[in-house]
């Protein structure tokens, strides 16, 4: 079972049916995460404009102005 990257509480997610781009919310701390990868499962905080793709060392998401 995946855990919240912020508070490390278990996240109630069905990993078989979740899709990239979905937003999930931690029931314990309320942090919103976007699913950026499903295999392996990777979450990024929703309030961040994007994330760094460590495989390609590239920024994915909105560019800062």
PyMOL Python script that loads the backbone (N, CA, C, O; Angstrom):
from pymol import cmd

cmd.read_pdbstr("""\
ATOM      1  N   UNK A   1       0.847  -1.179   0.000  1.00  0.00           N
ATOM      2  CA  UNK A   1       0.000   0.000   0.000  1.00  0.00           C
ATOM      3  C   UNK A   1       0.895   1.246   0.000  1.00  0.00           C
ATOM      4  O   UNK A   1       1.838   1.328   0.788  1.00  0.00           O
ATOM      5  N   UNK A   2       0.611   2.203  -0.866  1.00  0.00           N
ATOM      6  CA  UNK A   2       1.415   3.433  -0.907  1.00  0.00           C
ATOM      7  C   UNK A   2       1.200   4.268   0.351  1.00  0.00           C
ATOM      8  O   UNK A   2       0.162   4.182   1.008  1.00  0.00           O
ATOM      9  N   UNK A   3       2.210   5.079   0.668  1.00  0.00           N
ATOM     10  CA  UNK A   3       2.117   5.960   1.829  1.00  0.00           C
ATOM     11  C   UNK A   3       2.266   7.408   1.391  1.00  0.00           C
ATOM     12  O   UNK A   3       2.870   7.701   0.359  1.00  0.00           O
ATOM     13  N   UNK A   4       1.710   8.298   2.182  1.00  0.00           N
ATOM     14  CA  UNK A   4       1.792   9.737   1.919  1.00  0.00           C
ATOM     15  C   UNK A   4       3.237  10.194   2.066  1.00  0.00           C
ATOM     16  O   UNK A   4       3.856   9.934   3.098  1.00  0.00           O
ATOM     17  N   UNK A   5       3.793  10.873   1.053  1.00  0.00           N
ATOM     18  CA  UNK A   5       5.159  11.377   1.160  1.00  0.00           C
ATOM     19  C   UNK A   5       5.326  12.456   2.240  1.00  0.00           C
ATOM     20  O   UNK A   5       6.443  12.698   2.697  1.00  0.00           O
ATOM     21  N   UNK A   6       4.240  13.100   2.647  1.00  0.00           N
ATOM     22  CA  UNK A   6       4.314  14.169   3.650  1.00  0.00           C
ATOM     23  C   UNK A   6       4.262  13.636   5.076  1.00  0.00           C
ATOM     24  O   UNK A   6       5.111  13.981   5.897  1.00  0.00           O
ATOM     25  N   UNK A   7       3.257  12.783   5.383  1.00  0.00           N
ATOM     26  CA  UNK A   7       3.056  12.341   6.767  1.00  0.00           C
ATOM     27  C   UNK A   7       3.268  10.840   6.952  1.00  0.00           C
ATOM     28  O   UNK A   7       3.185  10.334   8.072  1.00  0.00           O
ATOM     29  N   UNK A   8       3.537  10.138   5.876  1.00  0.00           N
ATOM     30  CA  UNK A   8       3.815   8.706   5.873  1.00  0.00           C
ATOM     31  C   UNK A   8       2.640   7.845   6.328  1.00  0.00           C
ATOM     32  O   UNK A   8       2.834   6.706   6.753  1.00  0.00           O
ATOM     33  N   UNK A   9       1.423   8.382   6.243  1.00  0.00           N
ATOM     34  CA  UNK A   9       0.228   7.584   6.532  1.00  0.00           C
ATOM     35  C   UNK A   9      -0.129   6.777   5.285  1.00  0.00           C
ATOM     36  O   UNK A   9       0.149   7.213   4.168  1.00  0.00           O
ATOM     37  N   UNK A  10      -0.738   5.612   5.463  1.00  0.00           N
ATOM     38  CA  UNK A  10      -1.149   4.824   4.288  1.00  0.00           C
ATOM     39  C   UNK A  10      -2.192   5.576   3.458  1.00  0.00           C
ATOM     40  O   UNK A  10      -3.114   6.183   4.003  1.00  0.00           O
ATOM     41  N   UNK A  11      -2.032   5.526   2.130  1.00  0.00           N
ATOM     42  CA  UNK A  11      -3.003   6.136   1.223  1.00  0.00           C
ATOM     43  C   UNK A  11      -3.918   5.046   0.702  1.00  0.00           C
ATOM     44  O   UNK A  11      -3.456   4.006   0.233  1.00  0.00           O
ATOM     45  N   UNK A  12      -5.209   5.286   0.786  1.00  0.00           N
ATOM     46  CA  UNK A  12      -6.198   4.313   0.334  1.00  0.00           C
ATOM     47  C   UNK A  12      -6.383   4.456  -1.171  1.00  0.00           C
ATOM     48  O   UNK A  12      -7.315   5.120  -1.626  1.00  0.00           O
ATOM     49  N   UNK A  13      -5.490   3.830  -1.947  1.00  0.00           N
ATOM     50  CA  UNK A  13      -5.526   3.912  -3.403  1.00  0.00           C
ATOM     51  C   UNK A  13      -5.641   2.515  -3.989  1.00  0.00           C
ATOM     52  O   UNK A  13      -5.051   1.566  -3.474  1.00  0.00           O
ATOM     53  N   UNK A  14      -6.403   2.393  -5.066  1.00  0.00           N
ATOM     54  CA  UNK A  14      -6.445   1.145  -5.816  1.00  0.00           C
ATOM     55  C   UNK A  14      -5.434   1.287  -6.945  1.00  0.00           C
ATOM     56  O   UNK A  14      -5.734   1.872  -7.986  1.00  0.00           O
ATOM     57  N   UNK A  15      -4.240   0.751  -6.736  1.00  0.00           N
ATOM     58  CA  UNK A  15      -3.156   0.931  -7.692  1.00  0.00           C
ATOM     59  C   UNK A  15      -3.462   0.325  -9.061  1.00  0.00           C
ATOM     60  O   UNK A  15      -2.818   0.680 -10.048  1.00  0.00           O
ATOM     61  N   UNK A  16      -4.435  -0.583  -9.134  1.00  0.00           N
ATOM     62  CA  UNK A  16      -4.780  -1.207 -10.415  1.00  0.00           C
ATOM     63  C   UNK A  16      -5.654  -0.317 -11.285  1.00  0.00           C
ATOM     64  O   UNK A  16      -5.699  -0.494 -12.503  1.00  0.00           O
ATOM     65  N   UNK A  17      -6.356   0.645 -10.671  1.00  0.00           N
ATOM     66  CA  UNK A  17      -7.289   1.470 -11.448  1.00  0.00           C
ATOM     67  C   UNK A  17      -6.898   2.939 -11.505  1.00  0.00           C
ATOM     68  O   UNK A  17      -7.564   3.718 -12.186  1.00  0.00           O
ATOM     69  N   UNK A  18      -5.837   3.341 -10.812  1.00  0.00           N
ATOM     70  CA  UNK A  18      -5.434   4.753 -10.800  1.00  0.00           C
ATOM     71  C   UNK A  18      -4.706   5.091 -12.101  1.00  0.00           C
ATOM     72  O   UNK A  18      -3.986   4.258 -12.652  1.00  0.00           O
ATOM     73  N   UNK A  19      -4.899   6.310 -12.582  1.00  0.00           N
ATOM     74  CA  UNK A  19      -4.302   6.756 -13.843  1.00  0.00           C
ATOM     75  C   UNK A  19      -3.387   7.955 -13.605  1.00  0.00           C
ATOM     76  O   UNK A  19      -3.553   8.700 -12.639  1.00  0.00           O
ATOM     77  N   UNK A  20      -2.419   8.124 -14.503  1.00  0.00           N
ATOM     78  CA  UNK A  20      -1.563   9.313 -14.448  1.00  0.00           C
ATOM     79  C   UNK A  20      -2.430  10.558 -14.577  1.00  0.00           C
ATOM     80  O   UNK A  20      -3.387  10.581 -15.351  1.00  0.00           O
ATOM     81  N   UNK A  21      -2.091  11.581 -13.823  1.00  0.00           N
ATOM     82  CA  UNK A  21      -2.830  12.838 -13.868  1.00  0.00           C
ATOM     83  C   UNK A  21      -3.931  12.931 -12.830  1.00  0.00           C
ATOM     84  O   UNK A  21      -4.443  14.023 -12.583  1.00  0.00           O
ATOM     85  N   UNK A  22      -4.310  11.817 -12.214  1.00  0.00           N
ATOM     86  CA  UNK A  22      -5.331  11.867 -11.175  1.00  0.00           C
ATOM     87  C   UNK A  22      -4.795  12.585  -9.958  1.00  0.00           C
ATOM     88  O   UNK A  22      -3.590  12.583  -9.706  1.00  0.00           O
ATOM     89  N   UNK A  23      -5.687  13.200  -9.204  1.00  0.00           N
ATOM     90  CA  UNK A  23      -5.325  13.873  -7.961  1.00  0.00           C
ATOM     91  C   UNK A  23      -5.839  13.025  -6.810  1.00  0.00           C
ATOM     92  O   UNK A  23      -7.002  12.622  -6.793  1.00  0.00           O
ATOM     93  N   UNK A  24      -4.964  12.758  -5.849  1.00  0.00           N
ATOM     94  CA  UNK A  24      -5.350  12.013  -4.649  1.00  0.00           C
ATOM     95  C   UNK A  24      -5.080  12.894  -3.440  1.00  0.00           C
ATOM     96  O   UNK A  24      -4.187  13.742  -3.463  1.00  0.00           O
ATOM     97  N   UNK A  25      -5.853  12.687  -2.388  1.00  0.00           N
ATOM     98  CA  UNK A  25      -5.741  13.491  -1.180  1.00  0.00           C
ATOM     99  C   UNK A  25      -5.494  12.566   0.000  1.00  0.00           C
ATOM    100  O   UNK A  25      -6.181  11.559   0.166  1.00  0.00           O
ATOM    101  N   UNK A  26      -4.508  12.914   0.816  1.00  0.00           N
ATOM    102  CA  UNK A  26      -4.223  12.154   2.020  1.00  0.00           C
ATOM    103  C   UNK A  26      -5.325  12.431   3.037  1.00  0.00           C
ATOM    104  O   UNK A  26      -5.612  13.588   3.346  1.00  0.00           O
ATOM    105  N   UNK A  27      -5.939  11.377   3.555  1.00  0.00           N
ATOM    106  CA  UNK A  27      -7.009  11.546   4.543  1.00  0.00           C
ATOM    107  C   UNK A  27      -6.498  12.125   5.862  1.00  0.00           C
ATOM    108  O   UNK A  27      -7.246  12.786   6.582  1.00  0.00           O
ATOM    109  N   UNK A  28      -5.232  11.881   6.177  1.00  0.00           N
ATOM    110  CA  UNK A  28      -4.704  12.336   7.466  1.00  0.00           C
ATOM    111  C   UNK A  28      -4.227  13.779   7.448  1.00  0.00           C
ATOM    112  O   UNK A  28      -4.609  14.554   8.325  1.00  0.00           O
ATOM    113  N   UNK A  29      -3.398  14.170   6.471  1.00  0.00           N
ATOM    114  CA  UNK A  29      -2.847  15.531   6.479  1.00  0.00           C
ATOM    115  C   UNK A  29      -3.509  16.462   5.463  1.00  0.00           C
ATOM    116  O   UNK A  29      -3.301  17.674   5.517  1.00  0.00           O
ATOM    117  N   UNK A  30      -4.307  15.914   4.533  1.00  0.00           N
ATOM    118  CA  UNK A  30      -5.037  16.741   3.577  1.00  0.00           C
ATOM    119  C   UNK A  30      -4.221  17.205   2.374  1.00  0.00           C
ATOM    120  O   UNK A  30      -4.728  17.957   1.541  1.00  0.00           O
ATOM    121  N   UNK A  31      -2.970  16.771   2.270  1.00  0.00           N
ATOM    122  CA  UNK A  31      -2.131  17.172   1.144  1.00  0.00           C
ATOM    123  C   UNK A  31      -2.642  16.544  -0.142  1.00  0.00           C
ATOM    124  O   UNK A  31      -2.984  15.362  -0.171  1.00  0.00           O
ATOM    125  N   UNK A  32      -2.695  17.340  -1.207  1.00  0.00           N
ATOM    126  CA  UNK A  32      -3.122  16.846  -2.513  1.00  0.00           C
ATOM    127  C   UNK A  32      -1.898  16.449  -3.320  1.00  0.00           C
ATOM    128  O   UNK A  32      -0.891  17.157  -3.345  1.00  0.00           O
ATOM    129  N   UNK A  33      -2.006  15.299  -3.982  1.00  0.00           N
ATOM    130  CA  UNK A  33      -0.925  14.802  -4.820  1.00  0.00           C
ATOM    131  C   UNK A  33      -1.460  14.477  -6.200  1.00  0.00           C
ATOM    132  O   UNK A  33      -2.600  14.037  -6.353  1.00  0.00           O
ATOM    133  N   UNK A  34      -0.621  14.699  -7.206  1.00  0.00           N
ATOM    134  CA  UNK A  34      -0.937  14.285  -8.567  1.00  0.00           C
ATOM    135  C   UNK A  34      -0.145  13.023  -8.863  1.00  0.00           C
ATOM    136  O   UNK A  34       1.038  12.930  -8.535  1.00  0.00           O
ATOM    137  N   UNK A  35      -0.804  12.050  -9.488  1.00  0.00           N
ATOM    138  CA  UNK A  35      -0.127  10.829  -9.888  1.00  0.00           C
ATOM    139  C   UNK A  35       0.674  11.146 -11.143  1.00  0.00           C
ATOM    140  O   UNK A  35       0.100  11.446 -12.189  1.00  0.00           O
ATOM    141  N   UNK A  36       2.005  11.081 -11.042  1.00  0.00           N
ATOM    142  CA  UNK A  36       2.849  11.404 -12.181  1.00  0.00           C
ATOM    143  C   UNK A  36       3.366  10.152 -12.884  1.00  0.00           C
ATOM    144  O   UNK A  36       3.872  10.222 -14.004  1.00  0.00           O
ATOM    145  N   UNK A  37       3.236   9.009 -12.216  1.00  0.00           N
ATOM    146  CA  UNK A  37       3.629   7.735 -12.810  1.00  0.00           C
ATOM    147  C   UNK A  37       2.868   6.631 -12.097  1.00  0.00           C
ATOM    148  O   UNK A  37       2.674   6.683 -10.882  1.00  0.00           O
ATOM    149  N   UNK A  38       2.438   5.633 -12.857  1.00  0.00           N
ATOM    150  CA  UNK A  38       1.726   4.516 -12.238  1.00  0.00           C
ATOM    151  C   UNK A  38       2.588   3.266 -12.109  1.00  0.00           C
ATOM    152  O   UNK A  38       2.256   2.373 -11.331  1.00  0.00           O
ATOM    153  N   UNK A  39       3.680   3.184 -12.851  1.00  0.00           N
ATOM    154  CA  UNK A  39       4.540   2.007 -12.764  1.00  0.00           C
ATOM    155  C   UNK A  39       5.993   2.429 -12.859  1.00  0.00           C
ATOM    156  O   UNK A  39       6.518   2.499 -13.970  1.00  0.00           O
ATOM    157  N   UNK A  40       6.663   2.709 -11.772  1.00  0.00           N
ATOM    158  CA  UNK A  40       6.183   2.590 -10.393  1.00  0.00           C
ATOM    159  C   UNK A  40       5.320   3.785 -10.006  1.00  0.00           C
ATOM    160  O   UNK A  40       5.383   4.838 -10.641  1.00  0.00           O
ATOM    161  N   UNK A  41       4.515   3.614  -8.962  1.00  0.00           N
ATOM    162  CA  UNK A  41       3.652   4.693  -8.491  1.00  0.00           C
ATOM    163  C   UNK A  41       4.511   5.839  -7.974  1.00  0.00           C
ATOM    164  O   UNK A  41       5.359   5.652  -7.103  1.00  0.00           O
ATOM    165  N   UNK A  42       4.277   7.029  -8.526  1.00  0.00           N
ATOM    166  CA  UNK A  42       5.031   8.218  -8.130  1.00  0.00           C
ATOM    167  C   UNK A  42       4.057   9.376  -7.982  1.00  0.00           C
ATOM    168  O   UNK A  42       3.249   9.641  -8.872  1.00  0.00           O
ATOM    169  N   UNK A  43       4.142  10.063  -6.848  1.00  0.00           N
ATOM    170  CA  UNK A  43       3.250  11.181  -6.551  1.00  0.00           C
ATOM    171  C   UNK A  43       4.051  12.455  -6.418  1.00  0.00           C
ATOM    172  O   UNK A  43       5.190  12.431  -5.954  1.00  0.00           O
ATOM    173  N   UNK A  44       3.455  13.588  -6.828  1.00  0.00           N
ATOM    174  CA  UNK A  44       4.061  14.906  -6.652  1.00  0.00           C
ATOM    175  C   UNK A  44       3.026  15.801  -5.984  1.00  0.00           C
ATOM    176  O   UNK A  44       1.850  15.760  -6.345  1.00  0.00           O
ATOM    177  N   UNK A  45       3.450  16.614  -5.007  1.00  0.00           N
ATOM    178  CA  UNK A  45       2.491  17.530  -4.375  1.00  0.00           C
ATOM    179  C   UNK A  45       1.808  18.402  -5.421  1.00  0.00           C
ATOM    180  O   UNK A  45       2.466  18.958  -6.301  1.00  0.00           O
ATOM    181  N   UNK A  46       0.506  18.517  -5.323  1.00  0.00           N
ATOM    182  CA  UNK A  46      -0.290  19.234  -6.317  1.00  0.00           C
ATOM    183  C   UNK A  46       0.013  20.723  -6.348  1.00  0.00           C
ATOM    184  O   UNK A  46      -0.071  21.339  -7.411  1.00  0.00           O
ATOM    185  N   UNK A  47       0.364  21.321  -5.207  1.00  0.00           N
ATOM    186  CA  UNK A  47       0.608  22.758  -5.199  1.00  0.00           C
ATOM    187  C   UNK A  47       1.890  23.145  -5.912  1.00  0.00           C
ATOM    188  O   UNK A  47       2.089  24.317  -6.234  1.00  0.00           O
ATOM    189  N   UNK A  48       2.756  22.186  -6.161  1.00  0.00           N
ATOM    190  CA  UNK A  48       3.958  22.475  -6.929  1.00  0.00           C
ATOM    191  C   UNK A  48       3.596  22.531  -8.411  1.00  0.00           C
ATOM    192  O   UNK A  48       2.774  21.736  -8.866  1.00  0.00           O
ATOM    193  N   UNK A  49       4.185  23.447  -9.170  1.00  0.00           N
ATOM    194  CA  UNK A  49       3.829  23.577 -10.586  1.00  0.00           C
ATOM    195  C   UNK A  49       4.312  22.407 -11.430  1.00  0.00           C
ATOM    196  O   UNK A  49       3.875  22.288 -12.574  1.00  0.00           O
ATOM    197  N   UNK A  50       5.170  21.552 -10.943  1.00  0.00           N
ATOM    198  CA  UNK A  50       5.682  20.434 -11.722  1.00  0.00           C
ATOM    199  C   UNK A  50       6.596  19.587 -10.870  1.00  0.00           C
ATOM    200  O   UNK A  50       6.543  19.640  -9.641  1.00  0.00           O
ATOM    201  N   UNK A  51       7.423  18.817 -11.515  1.00  0.00           N
ATOM    202  CA  UNK A  51       8.342  17.954 -10.803  1.00  0.00           C
ATOM    203  C   UNK A  51       9.538  17.666 -11.693  1.00  0.00           C
ATOM    204  O   UNK A  51       9.499  17.897 -12.901  1.00  0.00           O
ATOM    205  N   UNK A  52      10.583  17.168 -11.094  1.00  0.00           N
ATOM    206  CA  UNK A  52      11.784  16.805 -11.844  1.00  0.00           C
ATOM    207  C   UNK A  52      11.688  15.320 -12.190  1.00  0.00           C
ATOM    208  O   UNK A  52      11.554  14.481 -11.299  1.00  0.00           O
ATOM    209  N   UNK A  53      11.756  14.999 -13.459  1.00  0.00           N
ATOM    210  CA  UNK A  53      11.794  13.612 -13.910  1.00  0.00           C
ATOM    211  C   UNK A  53      13.227  13.137 -13.726  1.00  0.00           C
ATOM    212  O   UNK A  53      14.105  13.458 -14.527  1.00  0.00           O
ATOM    213  N   UNK A  54      13.460  12.357 -12.650  1.00  0.00           N
ATOM    214  CA  UNK A  54      14.816  11.957 -12.319  1.00  0.00           C
ATOM    215  C   UNK A  54      15.429  11.042 -13.377  1.00  0.00           C
ATOM    216  O   UNK A  54      16.651  11.006 -13.517  1.00  0.00           O
ATOM    217  N   UNK A  55      14.618  10.312 -14.114  1.00  0.00           N
ATOM    218  CA  UNK A  55      15.141   9.429 -15.152  1.00  0.00           C
ATOM    219  C   UNK A  55      15.784  10.226 -16.281  1.00  0.00           C
ATOM    220  O   UNK A  55      16.790   9.805 -16.852  1.00  0.00           O
ATOM    221  N   UNK A  56      15.200  11.378 -16.601  1.00  0.00           N
ATOM    222  CA  UNK A  56      15.687  12.179 -17.724  1.00  0.00           C
ATOM    223  C   UNK A  56      16.291  13.512 -17.296  1.00  0.00           C
ATOM    224  O   UNK A  56      16.726  14.290 -18.145  1.00  0.00           O
ATOM    225  N   UNK A  57      16.324  13.791 -15.978  1.00  0.00           N
ATOM    226  CA  UNK A  57      16.808  15.066 -15.459  1.00  0.00           C
ATOM    227  C   UNK A  57      16.147  16.251 -16.149  1.00  0.00           C
ATOM    228  O   UNK A  57      16.813  17.219 -16.515  1.00  0.00           O
ATOM    229  N   UNK A  58      14.829  16.166 -16.322  1.00  0.00           N
ATOM    230  CA  UNK A  58      14.104  17.259 -16.957  1.00  0.00           C
ATOM    231  C   UNK A  58      12.945  17.693 -16.070  1.00  0.00           C
ATOM    232  O   UNK A  58      12.393  16.893 -15.314  1.00  0.00           O
ATOM    233  N   UNK A  59      12.585  18.969 -16.170  1.00  0.00           N
ATOM    234  CA  UNK A  59      11.451  19.516 -15.441  1.00  0.00           C
ATOM    235  C   UNK A  59      10.186  19.230 -16.233  1.00  0.00           C
ATOM    236  O   UNK A  59      10.135  19.472 -17.439  1.00  0.00           O
ATOM    237  N   UNK A  60       9.164  18.715 -15.555  1.00  0.00           N
ATOM    238  CA  UNK A  60       7.896  18.432 -16.192  1.00  0.00           C
ATOM    239  C   UNK A  60       6.839  19.268 -15.511  1.00  0.00           C
ATOM    240  O   UNK A  60       6.717  19.222 -14.287  1.00  0.00           O
ATOM    241  N   UNK A  61       6.074  20.026 -16.264  1.00  0.00           N
ATOM    242  CA  UNK A  61       5.022  20.847 -15.697  1.00  0.00           C
ATOM    243  C   UNK A  61       5.104  22.266 -16.197  1.00  0.00           C
ATOM    244  O   UNK A  61       5.750  22.546 -17.207  1.00  0.00           O
ATOM    245  N   UNK A  62       4.444  23.165 -15.483  1.00  0.00           N
ATOM    246  CA  UNK A  62       4.415  24.567 -15.872  1.00  0.00           C
ATOM    247  C   UNK A  62       5.773  25.195 -15.614  1.00  0.00           C
ATOM    248  O   UNK A  62       6.433  24.888 -14.621  1.00  0.00           O
ATOM    249  N   UNK A  63       6.182  26.069 -16.507  1.00  0.00           N
ATOM    250  CA  UNK A  63       7.441  26.798 -16.346  1.00  0.00           C
ATOM    251  C   UNK A  63       7.205  27.973 -15.401  1.00  0.00           C
ATOM    252  O   UNK A  63       6.153  28.611 -15.447  1.00  0.00           O
ATOM    253  N   UNK A  64       8.189  28.257 -14.542  1.00  0.00           N
ATOM    254  CA  UNK A  64       8.094  29.435 -13.678  1.00  0.00           C
ATOM    255  C   UNK A  64       8.391  30.666 -14.518  1.00  0.00           C
ATOM    256  O   UNK A  64       9.230  30.633 -15.418  1.00  0.00           O
ATOM    257  N   UNK A  65       7.684  31.764 -14.210  1.00  0.00           N
ATOM    258  CA  UNK A  65       7.880  32.998 -14.968  1.00  0.00           C
ATOM    259  C   UNK A  65       8.915  33.879 -14.338  1.00  0.00           C
ATOM    260  O   UNK A  65       9.201  34.960 -14.853  1.00  0.00           O
TER     261      UNK A  65
END
""", "prot")
cmd.dss("prot")
cmd.show_as("cartoon", "prot")
cmd.util.cbc("prot")
cmd.orient("prot")
